[in-house]
Amino acid sequence: MRRFIAIVLIFSVGITIAGTYVSRSPQTVTSGNCSATDFATAQQSIASQTQSLSAQDFGQAMSYSSDSFRSRISESQFARIISLGYEFLLQNPNISFDSCNQNSGGFIVMSASFDTGSEVVRLTYSMVNERNGWFIDSASRPGNDQLVA
């Protein structure tokens, strides 16, 4: 039984390590219950926001945020939050999407990894469906309470 557990553990670690590969083209989801359409739309919002942030176009980046987020945060506040706590998003990182889960409340929770070449940072996004698409309501590092969109 221990041998079986060890083999399963080694296999799981191998899958986890393989799943951390990141490229300039966003990778597809590896787990979760999102439909293919919802996943593609949410993935595109995150990738487009990241491209806008890399160009330091904070106004365009905010356009991928939910109405609720944009009503609470100004563009200058958003730029400050990104510059001080999420500066890796300004470095044109490679993105890998790790999971996408849709809950019964209609929200999507998506995990993504960002590779700048010198570090890999994971973010968990909360997405809402509005204006006929999925928009970023918040993003946080796992275990961190600071949220941005």
Buried (B, 14 or more C-beta within 10 A) or exposed (E): EEEEEEEEEEEEEEEEEEBEEBEEEBBEBBEBEBEEEBBBBBBBBBBBBBBBBBEEEBEBBBBBBBEBBBEEBEEEEBBEBBBEEBEBBBBBBBBBBBBBBBEEEEBBBBBBBBBBEEEBBBBBBBBBBEEEBBBBBBBBBEEEEEBBB
